[in-house]
Amino acid sequence: MKDLSPSDLKTILHSKRANLYLLEHCRVMQKDGRVLYLTEAKAEKQYFNIPIANTTVILLGNGTSITQAAMRMLAQAGVLIGFCGGGGTPLYMGNAIEWMTPQSEYRPTEYLQGWLGFWFDDDQRLRTAKAMQQARIDYLCKVWSKDRELKLAGFDAADAGLSGALEACRSSVVSASQTNYLLVTEAKLTKQLYKFAAKATKMSSFVREHEAADKANAFLNHGNYLAYGLAATTLWVLGIPHGFAVMHGKTRRGALVFDVADLIKDALVLPWAFICAKENATEQEFRQQCLQAFTDHKALDFMFDHVKEQALRDRSVASI
């Protein structure tokens, strides 16, 4: 088959793409100019199309394989690939968050140059970390203030106890003089949000443990990896390597992915993990709810806008 040119695809901005896939027990292949995944039923084989021009990330779970031809087309469409375990976790490819990213020599350079322009200065890096933490709180307040379903489930930004915790966190972020203080502040708020969510969903015995088998912990892990996929997509499109973190440590190769994912995790993944656990939802039902929340609240748009703003500060460039 003739190689597909990226210009042959209908261009959809990465920030506007709708699809993120977790595939298990299937084979991904190229067939008749399309990328498909094949499942084998008892009586027949079934092919399903993947709309690659409208896809950001594909996670390949248990029992999957992928052909070289399919990888070529996915790379040309700018789709990131991650290999993971069952249910989307853990994400393999080493000990850090790493993705198989499409190769392109023509991604923008101004965002990387802008990011590096401040990154080597400790004070400016701290300033950026503070801005990201404030944006994280702003986004949570915005989502929990207008999402009717979350409000009905008890996640309301107007709650007196919650608003007090958020304001205390804002003050701590402003006064933080070191990144370590920011990390402590972030951890404290996250614990408070877990406590708030457990109370709202009547799961008073909840304890956050990454290896725990209960549904709330499993859904938190699963949803966080979906957020990591969106963050990795944002950074790849903007051409910023994952190692240039502002909060999670300069020694972790995937640390900037964690920084960017934190912008949306508390606002979207956390409440739906608890709500779906309370409702005894399946992993697929939780994943669909999580992805719908990402779309409804334009999570990818928000990530792009904030990272671009921090990279360029007062400079203006064309939209991606």
C-alpha positions as CSV (number, residue, x, y, z in Angstrom):
1,M,0.0,0.0,0.0
2,K,1.1,3.6,-0.7
3,D,2.3,5.4,2.4
4,L,-0.3,7.7,3.8
5,S,0.6,11.3,3.9
6,P,-0.5,13.3,6.9
7,S,-2.0,15.8,4.5
8,D,-4.4,13.0,3.3
9,L,-6.0,13.0,6.8
10,K,-8.7,15.5,7.7
11,T,-6.8,17.6,10.2
12,I,-8.3,17.8,13.7
13,L,-6.5,19.8,16.3
14,H,-5.2,17.6,19.1
15,S,-6.9,19.8,21.6
16,K,-10.2,19.1,19.9
17,R,-9.8,15.3,19.4
18,A,-12.5,13.2,21.1
19,N,-11.2,9.7,21.3
20,L,-9.0,7.8,23.8
21,Y,-9.0,4.0,23.5
22,L,-8.1,1.1,25.8
23,L,-8.0,-2.1,23.8
24,E,-7.7,-5.6,25.3
25,H,-7.6,-9.1,23.8
26,C,-7.5,-7.9,20.2
27,R,-5.1,-7.3,17.3
28,V,-4.5,-3.8,15.8
29,M,-3.8,-3.7,12.1
30,Q,-3.9,-1.7,8.9
31,K,-6.4,-2.8,6.4
32,D,-7.6,-1.0,3.2
33,G,-6.1,2.3,4.3
34,R,-7.6,2.2,7.8
35,V,-6.5,1.2,11.2
36,L,-8.7,-1.5,12.7
37,Y,-8.8,-3.8,15.7
38,L,-9.7,-7.4,15.3
39,T,-11.5,-9.5,17.9
40,E,-12.2,-13.2,17.6
41,A,-15.6,-14.4,18.6
42,K,-16.6,-18.1,18.7
43,A,-18.1,-18.1,15.3
44,E,-16.5,-15.2,13.5
45,K,-13.8,-12.5,13.4
46,Q,-15.0,-9.0,14.0
47,Y,-13.3,-5.8,12.7
48,F,-13.8,-2.4,14.3
49,N,-12.5,0.9,12.8
50,I,-10.4,3.3,14.8
51,P,-10.9,6.9,13.6
52,I,-7.2,7.8,14.0
53,A,-7.6,11.4,12.9
54,N,-9.8,12.1,15.8
55,T,-7.8,10.0,18.4
56,T,-5.2,11.2,20.9
57,V,-4.1,8.1,22.8
58,I,-4.4,4.3,22.4
59,L,-3.6,2.1,25.4
60,L,-2.8,-1.5,24.6
61,G,-3.7,-3.8,27.4
62,N,-3.7,-7.6,28.0
63,G,-3.7,-9.9,25.0
64,T,-3.0,-7.2,22.4
65,S,-0.7,-7.0,19.4
66,I,-0.1,-4.3,16.8
67,T,1.4,-4.5,13.3
68,Q,4.1,-2.3,11.9
69,A,1.8,-0.9,9.2
70,A,-0.7,0.1,11.9
71,M,2.0,1.8,13.9
72,R,3.1,3.8,10.8
73,M,-0.4,5.1,10.2
74,L,-0.9,6.0,13.8
75,A,2.4,7.9,13.9
76,Q,1.4,9.8,10.8
77,A,-1.9,10.7,12.4
78,G,-0.1,11.9,15.6
79,V,-1.6,9.2,17.9
80,L,0.4,8.3,21.1
81,I,0.6,4.6,22.0
82,G,1.0,3.3,25.5
83,F,1.3,-0.4,26.7
84,C,-0.5,-1.2,29.9
85,G,-1.8,-3.9,32.1
86,G,-5.4,-5.0,32.6
87,G,-8.0,-2.2,33.0
88,G,-5.5,0.5,31.9
89,T,-3.1,0.1,34.8
90,P,-0.2,-0.1,35.3
91,L,1.4,1.7,32.4
92,Y,4.5,-0.2,31.3
93,M,7.4,1.0,29.2
94,G,9.7,1.4,32.2
95,N,9.4,2.9,35.7
96,A,8.5,6.4,34.5
97,I,5.5,7.6,32.5
98,E,6.8,7.1,29.0
99,W,4.9,7.0,25.7
100,M,5.7,5.8,22.2
101,T,5.4,9.2,20.5
102,P,5.0,9.8,16.8
103,Q,8.2,11.2,15.2
104,S,7.9,14.6,13.6
105,E,10.6,17.1,12.8
106,Y,8.1,19.9,12.3
107,R,6.4,20.3,15.6
108,P,6.6,23.9,17.0
109,T,9.8,25.1,18.6
110,E,8.6,28.2,20.3
111,Y,7.0,26.4,23.2
112,L,10.1,24.4,24.1
113,Q,12.3,27.5,23.7
114,G,9.9,29.5,26.0
115,W,9.8,26.7,28.5
116,L,13.6,26.4,28.7
117,G,13.7,30.2,28.9
118,F,12.5,30.0,32.5
119,W,13.2,26.4,33.5
120,F,16.8,26.8,34.5
121,D,15.9,29.6,36.9
122,D,14.8,28.3,40.2
123,D,12.6,31.3,41.0
124,Q,10.8,31.3,37.7
125,R,10.3,27.5,37.8
126,L,8.7,27.9,41.2
127,R,6.5,30.7,39.8
128,T,5.3,28.4,37.1
129,A,4.6,25.6,39.6
130,K,2.5,28.0,41.7
131,A,0.6,29.1,38.6
132,M,-0.2,25.5,37.7
133,Q,-1.4,24.8,41.3
134,Q,-3.7,27.9,41.2
135,A,-5.0,26.8,37.8
136,R,-5.7,23.4,39.2
137,I,-7.8,24.9,42.0
138,D,-9.6,27.3,39.6
139,Y,-10.5,24.4,37.2
140,L,-11.9,22.3,40.1
141,C,-14.0,25.3,41.3
142,K,-15.3,25.9,37.8
143,V,-16.2,22.2,37.1
144,W,-17.8,21.6,40.5
145,S,-19.8,24.8,40.3
146,K,-21.5,24.1,37.0
147,D,-21.6,20.3,36.7
148,R,-25.2,19.3,37.7
149,E,-24.4,15.6,38.1
150,L,-21.5,16.2,40.4
151,K,-23.6,18.6,42.4
152,L,-26.4,16.0,42.8
153,A,-23.7,13.6,44.0
154,G,-22.5,16.0,46.7
155,F,-19.5,17.6,44.9
156,D,-20.4,21.3,45.1
157,A,-17.7,24.0,45.2
158,A,-20.0,26.1,47.3
159,D,-19.7,23.7,50.2
160,A,-18.3,25.7,53.2
161,G,-15.8,23.1,54.3
162,L,-14.5,22.5,50.8
163,S,-14.2,26.2,49.9
164,G,-12.3,26.8,53.2
165,A,-9.8,24.1,52.3
166,L,-9.4,25.5,48.8
167,E,-8.8,29.0,50.0
168,A,-6.3,27.7,52.6
169,C,-4.5,25.9,49.8
170,R,-4.4,29.1,47.7
171,S,-2.8,31.0,50.5
172,S,-0.2,28.3,51.1
173,V,0.6,28.2,47.4
174,V,1.2,32.0,47.3
175,S,3.4,31.9,50.4
176,A,5.4,28.8,49.4
177,S,9.1,29.6,49.1
178,Q,10.3,26.2,47.8
179,T,8.9,23.5,45.5
180,N,8.9,21.0,48.5
181,Y,6.5,23.3,50.3
182,L,4.2,23.2,47.2
183,L,4.3,19.4,47.2
184,V,3.3,19.3,50.8
185,T,0.5,21.7,50.1
186,E,-0.7,19.7,47.1
187,A,-0.6,16.4,49.1
188,K,-2.6,18.0,52.0
189,L,-5.3,19.3,49.6
190,T,-5.6,15.9,47.9
191,K,-6.1,14.2,51.2
192,Q,-8.8,16.7,52.1
193,L,-10.5,16.0,48.8
194,Y,-10.4,12.3,49.3
195,K,-12.0,12.8,52.7
196,F,-14.6,15.1,51.2
197,A,-15.3,12.6,48.4
198,A,-15.5,9.7,50.8
199,K,-18.0,11.6,53.0
200,A,-20.1,12.6,50.0
201,T,-20.4,9.0,48.7
202,K,-20.7,7.5,52.2
203,M,-17.4,5.5,51.9
204,S,-16.0,6.5,55.3
205,S,-13.6,3.6,55.4
206,F,-11.7,4.7,52.3
207,V,-7.9,4.8,52.5
208,R,-5.9,5.8,49.4
209,E,-3.6,2.9,48.5
210,H,-2.4,2.5,45.0
211,E,-2.2,-1.3,45.3
212,A,-5.6,-1.8,46.9
213,A,-8.2,-3.8,45.2
214,D,-11.3,-1.9,46.1
215,K,-13.1,-0.1,43.3
216,A,-12.5,3.5,44.4
217,N,-8.7,3.0,44.5
218,A,-8.8,1.0,41.2
219,F,-10.9,3.7,39.5
220,L,-8.5,6.4,40.7
221,N,-5.5,4.6,39.3
222,H,-7.4,4.0,36.0
223,G,-8.6,7.5,35.6
224,N,-5.2,9.0,36.5
225,Y,-3.6,7.0,33.6
226,L,-6.2,8.4,31.2
227,A,-5.3,11.9,32.4
228,Y,-1.6,11.1,31.9
229,G,-2.4,10.2,28.3
230,L,-4.0,13.6,27.7
231,A,-1.0,15.3,29.4
232,A,1.5,13.4,27.3
233,T,-0.5,14.3,24.2
234,T,-0.4,18.0,25.1
235,L,3.3,18.0,25.7
236,W,4.1,16.0,22.5
237,V,2.0,18.4,20.3
238,L,3.7,21.4,21.9
239,G,7.1,19.8,21.6
240,I,8.1,20.0,25.3
241,P,10.0,16.9,26.6
242,H,8.6,15.2,29.7
243,G,11.7,15.7,31.7
244,F,11.3,19.5,32.2
245,A,9.1,19.3,35.3
246,V,8.3,22.2,37.6
247,M,7.1,20.3,40.6
248,H,7.5,16.6,40.6
249,G,11.3,16.4,40.5
250,K,14.0,16.9,37.8
251,T,15.2,13.3,38.2
252,R,12.0,11.7,36.9
253,R,11.8,11.4,33.1
254,G,8.0,11.6,33.0
255,A,7.6,14.2,35.8
256,L,6.1,17.0,33.6
257,V,3.4,14.6,32.6
258,F,2.4,14.4,36.2
259,D,2.5,18.2,36.6
260,V,0.2,18.7,33.6
261,A,-2.2,15.8,34.5
262,D,-2.6,17.3,38.0
263,L,-4.4,20.3,36.3
264,I,-7.5,18.1,35.8
265,K,-7.2,15.0,38.0
266,D,-8.8,16.4,41.2
267,A,-11.6,18.1,39.3
268,L,-12.7,15.2,37.1
269,V,-11.1,11.8,37.9
270,L,-11.4,12.0,41.7
271,P,-15.2,12.6,42.0
272,W,-16.2,10.2,39.3
273,A,-13.9,7.5,40.8
274,F,-15.9,7.7,44.0
275,I,-19.3,8.1,42.4
276,C,-18.8,5.1,40.1
277,A,-17.4,3.0,43.0
278,K,-20.5,3.8,45.0
279,E,-22.7,2.8,42.1
280,N,-20.7,-0.4,41.7
281,A,-19.9,0.5,38.0
282,T,-17.7,-1.6,35.8
283,E,-14.3,-0.5,34.7
284,Q,-15.8,0.2,31.2
285,E,-18.6,2.2,32.6
286,F,-16.2,4.3,34.7
287,R,-13.9,4.8,31.8
288,Q,-16.7,6.0,29.6
289,Q,-17.9,8.4,32.3
290,C,-14.4,9.7,32.7
291,L,-13.9,10.3,29.0
292,Q,-17.3,12.0,28.8
293,A,-16.3,14.3,31.6
294,F,-13.0,15.1,29.8
295,T,-15.0,16.1,26.8
296,D,-17.8,18.0,28.6
297,H,-15.4,20.1,30.5
298,K,-12.8,20.5,27.7
299,A,-10.0,19.1,29.7
300,L,-7.6,18.8,26.8
301,D,-8.3,22.4,25.7
302,F,-7.6,23.6,29.2
303,M,-4.3,21.7,29.4
304,F,-3.2,23.1,26.0
305,D,-4.1,26.7,27.0
306,H,-2.4,26.6,30.3
307,V,0.8,25.0,29.2
308,K,1.0,27.4,26.2
309,E,0.4,30.3,28.5
310,Q,3.2,29.3,30.9
311,A,5.6,28.5,28.0
312,L,5.1,31.9,26.3
313,R,4.1,34.1,29.2
314,D,3.5,37.5,27.4
315,R,4.4,36.3,23.9
316,S,1.7,35.5,21.4
317,V,1.8,32.7,18.8
318,A,-0.7,31.1,16.4
319,S,-3.0,28.5,17.9
320,I,-2.2,24.9,17.7
